[in-house]
Amino acid sequence: MRRASAIVMLWASLQGASLEPRLYSNVPKGFNFLVAGYGYTQGALADNPALELTDPELRVSSAIVGYARGFGIGGMSAKAGIVLPAMCIDGTAEQNGTPVARHVCGAGDAKMSVSVNLFGAPALSMKQFASYRQDTIVGVSLQLTVPTGQYERDRLVNIGTNRWAIKPGVGISKAVARFIFELAADAEFYTANEHFLGDITRKQEPVYSTQGHIIYTFKNRVWIGIDANYFWGGEYVNDGRRSGEVLDNSRMGATFAVPINPHHSLKFYGSSGVSTRVGTDFDMLGLLWQYRWAEGY
């Protein structure tokens, strides 16, 4: 039986400025995914890029567990998932010329996501999926960030962001022989953090992003993806005073996926900044284990 595509989005979408290959891939109805992983970043904070820090040397170790399931909507395939992270931040930076240090561990902000394919990816049973071959897929997605993470209102660097966020997106995926070419765009909108550094009300303008992927699948179903993105916007406003700094950044990365057997697979990923105007100069490496199952599979 043809193996279902992996849901890399479960871990990638946890990180800010995310690179998410195969976000709109088709999976059978009733297919379940359990994931666990470890990620490491060094430099700025991936999920909170504009904290008025200079020369950040923050090291972040993250552990996650997540679950996703494939289902059908109106005859088209869809999938939904949730990620629960925990992490430790350790390192130094400068705030307005003054050295600061931080060491903290705790729960991170939970993320829930759903994607629905509108074209090219019908909702199929496990038996039907065995003969499915991708051509062109068009889909939409929605991600919700829930402020469940550890947050101290008198500290600048925190694990949680103390705000809600919602990110709608759209994407297209085209298969050509063993290659898949993907292009996606999204925008993330934020509620205010009313307890930033005490009682400052901090708002953030939306962050807009585009990303592209070139994926090659080998005969043994190992696949590799080359990933790139560009994102802009996101100006902060503190008690009505604009910062004047906006994101205008890009990143590149790669993903390498290795199936161990029909149920287990491993994924290795990494990315680094290409151009950075504000706050997202960090390097990222990680490993993800995935277990997938369904009735009769």
C-alpha positions as CSV (number, residue, x, y, z in Angstrom):
1,M,0.0,0.0,0.0
2,R,1.2,3.5,-0.8
3,R,2.3,5.3,2.4
4,A,0.5,8.5,3.4
5,S,2.4,11.7,3.3
6,A,3.9,13.0,6.5
7,I,2.5,16.0,8.3
8,V,5.6,18.1,8.9
9,M,3.4,21.1,9.8
10,L,2.9,19.8,13.3
11,W,6.4,20.8,14.3
12,A,7.4,23.4,11.7
13,S,4.4,25.6,12.5
14,L,5.4,25.8,16.1
15,Q,8.3,28.1,15.2
16,G,8.0,31.7,14.0
17,A,9.0,32.4,10.4
18,S,8.2,28.7,9.8
19,L,9.1,26.6,6.8
20,E,6.3,24.0,6.3
21,P,6.8,21.6,3.4
22,R,3.9,19.3,2.5
23,L,1.4,21.3,4.4
24,Y,-1.3,20.6,1.9
25,S,-0.5,16.9,1.1
26,N,-3.3,14.4,0.8
27,V,-3.9,11.8,3.6
28,P,-6.6,9.1,3.9
29,K,-9.7,9.6,6.0
30,G,-9.2,8.2,9.5
31,F,-5.4,8.3,9.3
32,N,-3.8,9.3,12.7
33,F,-0.4,10.9,13.4
34,L,1.4,11.0,16.7
35,V,4.6,13.1,16.7
36,A,7.3,13.9,19.2
37,G,10.4,16.0,18.6
38,Y,13.3,18.1,19.7
39,G,14.4,21.4,18.3
40,Y,17.3,23.8,19.0
41,T,17.7,27.4,18.0
42,Q,20.5,29.8,18.7
43,G,20.3,33.6,18.3
44,A,17.1,35.5,18.5
45,L,13.8,34.0,19.6
46,A,12.1,32.3,16.7
47,D,8.5,33.0,17.9
48,N,8.9,36.5,19.2
49,P,11.4,38.3,16.8
50,A,11.1,42.0,17.8
51,L,11.9,42.2,21.6
52,E,14.1,45.3,21.4
53,L,17.1,43.1,22.0
54,T,20.5,43.6,20.4
55,D,23.2,40.9,19.9
56,P,20.9,38.1,21.3
57,E,22.7,34.9,22.0
58,L,19.7,32.9,23.3
59,R,19.8,29.2,23.2
60,V,16.4,27.5,23.1
61,S,15.8,23.8,23.5
62,S,12.3,22.6,22.7
63,A,10.4,19.4,23.1
64,I,7.0,18.8,21.6
65,V,4.3,16.3,21.4
66,G,1.5,16.5,18.8
67,Y,-1.5,14.7,17.3
68,A,-3.2,15.0,13.9
69,R,-5.9,13.2,12.0
70,G,-7.1,13.1,8.4
71,F,-10.8,13.4,7.5
72,G,-13.1,14.6,4.7
73,I,-15.1,17.8,4.2
74,G,-17.4,18.1,1.2
75,G,-15.6,15.2,-0.5
76,M,-12.2,16.8,-0.2
77,S,-9.4,15.8,2.2
78,A,-8.6,17.7,5.4
79,K,-6.5,17.3,8.5
80,A,-6.4,18.9,11.9
81,G,-3.8,18.8,14.6
82,I,-2.6,20.1,17.9
83,V,1.0,20.7,19.2
84,L,1.9,21.0,22.9
85,P,5.5,22.4,23.5
86,A,7.8,22.8,26.4
87,M,11.1,24.6,26.2
88,C,14.1,26.1,28.0
89,I,15.7,29.5,27.2
90,D,19.2,30.3,28.3
91,G,21.5,33.1,27.2
92,T,22.4,36.8,27.1
93,A,21.6,39.9,25.1
94,E,21.6,43.7,25.4
95,Q,18.5,45.8,26.1
96,N,19.0,49.5,25.5
97,G,22.8,49.0,25.9
98,T,22.5,47.1,29.2
99,P,23.5,43.4,29.4
100,V,20.7,41.1,30.4
101,A,20.6,37.3,31.0
102,R,17.8,34.8,31.1
103,H,17.3,31.2,32.1
104,V,13.8,29.8,32.2
105,C,12.0,26.5,31.5
106,G,8.3,25.8,31.1
107,A,5.4,25.1,28.9
108,G,5.0,26.9,25.6
109,D,2.0,28.3,23.7
110,A,-0.2,25.5,22.3
111,K,-1.0,25.6,18.6
112,M,-4.0,24.1,16.8
113,S,-4.3,23.9,13.0
114,V,-6.6,22.7,10.3
115,S,-6.0,22.5,6.5
116,V,-8.6,21.7,3.9
117,N,-7.8,20.9,0.3
118,L,-10.1,22.5,-2.2
119,F,-8.8,20.9,-5.4
120,G,-6.8,17.8,-6.4
121,A,-6.9,15.9,-3.1
122,P,-10.2,14.0,-2.7
123,A,-11.2,12.4,0.6
124,L,-10.2,8.8,0.2
125,S,-10.5,5.6,2.2
126,M,-7.3,3.7,3.0
127,K,-8.1,1.3,0.1
128,Q,-8.8,4.1,-2.4
129,F,-5.7,6.0,-1.3
130,A,-3.5,3.1,-2.5
131,S,-4.0,4.1,-6.1
132,Y,-4.0,7.9,-5.6
133,R,-1.3,9.9,-7.4
134,Q,-0.9,13.6,-6.8
135,D,-1.1,16.1,-9.6
136,T,-2.1,19.7,-8.5
137,I,-3.4,20.4,-5.1
138,V,-4.9,23.8,-3.9
139,G,-5.7,24.2,-0.2
140,V,-6.3,26.6,2.6
141,S,-5.3,26.4,6.3
142,L,-5.9,28.1,9.6
143,Q,-3.7,28.0,12.7
144,L,-4.6,29.2,16.2
145,T,-2.0,30.0,18.9
146,V,-3.3,29.8,22.4
147,P,-1.5,31.7,25.2
148,T,-0.8,28.7,27.4
149,G,2.9,29.3,27.8
150,Q,4.9,30.4,30.8
151,Y,4.9,34.2,31.0
152,E,6.3,36.6,33.6
153,R,5.0,40.1,33.1
154,D,8.1,41.8,34.5
155,R,10.5,40.0,32.2
156,L,11.3,40.9,28.5
157,V,12.3,37.3,27.4
158,N,9.6,34.7,28.0
159,I,8.6,31.3,26.7
160,G,4.9,32.3,26.1
161,T,3.8,35.5,24.3
162,N,0.7,36.2,26.5
163,R,-1.6,36.8,23.4
164,W,-3.7,34.9,21.0
165,A,-2.8,34.7,17.3
166,I,-4.6,33.4,14.2
167,K,-3.0,32.6,10.9
168,P,-5.0,31.9,7.7
169,G,-3.1,30.6,4.7
170,V,-3.5,29.3,1.1
171,G,-1.2,27.1,-0.9
172,I,-0.6,25.2,-4.1
173,S,1.3,22.0,-4.6
174,K,2.3,20.5,-8.0
175,A,3.8,17.1,-8.6
176,V,6.1,16.6,-11.6
177,A,7.6,13.1,-11.8
178,R,9.4,12.6,-8.5
179,F,9.4,16.3,-7.7
180,I,6.8,18.4,-5.8
181,F,6.8,22.2,-6.2
182,E,5.0,24.1,-3.5
183,L,4.1,27.8,-3.0
184,A,2.1,29.1,0.0
185,A,1.2,32.5,1.6
186,D,-0.3,33.4,4.9
187,A,-0.9,36.3,7.3
188,E,-0.8,36.1,11.1
189,F,-3.0,38.4,13.3
190,Y,-2.4,39.0,17.0
191,T,-4.4,40.2,20.0
192,A,-2.8,42.7,22.4
193,N,-0.5,41.7,25.2
194,E,-1.8,44.0,28.0
195,H,1.0,43.0,30.5
196,F,4.2,43.6,28.5
197,L,7.0,44.6,30.9
198,G,4.5,45.3,33.6
199,D,1.4,47.1,32.4
200,I,2.4,48.2,28.9
201,T,-0.1,47.4,26.3
202,R,1.8,46.0,23.3
203,K,0.1,45.4,20.0
204,Q,1.6,44.0,16.8
205,E,0.7,44.6,13.2
206,P,0.1,41.4,11.1
207,V,3.1,39.4,9.8
208,Y,2.7,38.4,6.2
209,S,4.8,35.6,4.6
210,T,5.3,33.6,1.5
211,Q,7.2,30.3,1.2
212,G,8.3,27.9,-1.4
213,H,9.5,24.3,-1.4
214,I,11.1,21.9,-3.9
215,I,10.7,18.3,-2.7
216,Y,12.3,15.2,-4.3
217,T,11.1,11.7,-3.4
218,F,13.5,8.8,-3.9
219,K,12.4,5.2,-4.8
220,N,12.7,4.1,-1.2
221,R,10.3,6.9,-0.2
222,V,13.0,8.9,1.4
223,W,12.4,12.6,0.5
224,I,14.3,15.8,0.8
225,G,13.0,19.3,0.6
226,I,14.7,22.6,0.0
227,D,12.8,25.4,1.7
228,A,12.8,29.2,1.5
229,N,10.5,32.0,2.8
230,Y,10.1,35.8,2.9
231,F,8.1,37.6,5.6
232,W,7.4,41.2,6.3
233,G,5.3,43.6,8.6
234,G,4.9,43.0,12.3
235,E,5.6,46.5,13.6
236,Y,5.1,46.7,17.4
237,V,3.1,49.5,19.1
238,N,3.7,50.1,22.8
239,D,0.9,52.1,24.5
240,G,0.1,53.8,21.2
241,R,3.8,54.5,20.4
242,R,5.0,52.9,17.2
243,S,8.4,51.3,17.1
244,G,9.1,52.2,13.5
245,E,10.7,48.8,13.0
246,V,9.2,46.2,10.6
247,L,10.2,42.8,9.5
248,D,11.8,42.4,6.1
249,N,13.5,39.0,6.3
250,S,14.0,35.7,4.6
251,R,15.2,32.3,5.6
252,M,16.4,29.1,3.8
253,G,16.3,25.5,5.1
254,A,16.1,21.9,4.3
255,T,14.0,18.9,5.5
256,F,15.1,15.2,5.2
257,A,12.5,12.5,5.9
258,V,13.3,8.8,6.3
259,P,10.6,6.1,6.7
260,I,11.6,3.3,9.0
261,N,8.6,1.1,8.3
262,P,4.9,1.7,7.4
263,H,4.2,3.2,10.8
264,H,7.4,5.0,11.9
265,S,9.4,7.7,10.3
266,L,12.1,10.3,11.2
267,K,12.6,13.8,9.9
268,F,15.6,16.1,10.2
269,Y,15.3,19.8,9.5
270,G,17.3,22.9,9.7
271,S,17.1,26.6,8.6
272,S,19.1,29.8,8.8
273,G,18.5,33.5,8.1
274,V,19.5,34.8,4.6
275,S,18.6,38.5,5.1
276,T,17.5,40.0,8.4
277,R,16.3,43.5,9.0
278,V,14.7,43.1,12.5
279,G,15.1,40.4,15.1
280,T,15.0,37.0,13.4
281,D,18.7,36.2,13.0
282,F,18.7,32.6,14.4
283,D,19.8,29.1,13.4
284,M,17.5,26.1,13.8
285,L,18.0,22.4,13.9
286,G,15.6,19.6,14.9
287,L,14.5,16.0,14.8
288,L,11.0,14.7,14.6
289,W,9.7,11.1,15.2
290,Q,6.3,10.3,13.7
291,Y,4.0,7.3,14.3
292,R,1.0,6.9,12.0
293,W,-1.9,4.4,12.2
294,A,-5.4,3.7,11.0
295,E,-7.9,0.8,11.2
296,G,-6.6,-1.9,8.9
297,Y,-3.1,-0.3,8.4
